[in-house]
Amino acid sequence: MFIGDGKLSYRNEQIFESFYSLNIMKGAYLSADYQRIANPGYNSARGPVNFFGLRAHIEL
């Protein structure tokens, strides 16, 4: 697969991730997630990028 736009400056990708899961009631969980990626696609000319996520899990 090709990654880049012709301006690649190769560096290692660095990823930080943190999450928290909360049991809101029996069988129901809510999780929040944060990710920061430096040098996405191994390209130091791009990024860093931040991702936020929210997830619900319900067991019946």
N, C-alpha and C positions, 0 to 999 in steps of 0.2 A: 504494500500500500504506500502511496506517495503522501508524505506529510510536508506541507509548506507552501509558500507562495513565491519561491525564488529568492527569498531574503533570509535564508536559514543561517543562524548563528548558533551552532550546537552547544548545549549545556545540559547537564542532568536535570531531569524533572524533580521538583521537590514538592511533596504533598503533605499538608497538615490537615487532620480531620478530628473533629470533636462532636460528640453527640450526647444527648440526655434522653432517657426514657422514663416516663412517668406512668405509673399504674393508677389510672383515674377511677376505676372501679373494677370489681371482680371480672376478669376476662377482657378488659378493655385497656389498651395502652396507647399513649401518645408519645411520639419521639420527635425531637428536633435535631437537625444535623447541620454542621457548617464545614465546608472544605475550602482551603486556599491552595491553589496550584501555581507555583512559580515555574517559569519556563515551560508552559504547556506545549506538548508535541516536541519536546527537547529543543525548543527554539527560544533563545534568550531575547530575541527581538519582540516577543509577544508576551503578554501577561504582566503581572500576575492576574489570575481570575479568581473570583469568589463565587461559591455555590451555597445556597441555603435550601434546606429541605424540611418537610414536615410529613410525618407518616402516622397513620392510625392503624391499629391492629385490634381486631375484635374476634374473640373466640366464642362460638355459640355452643 
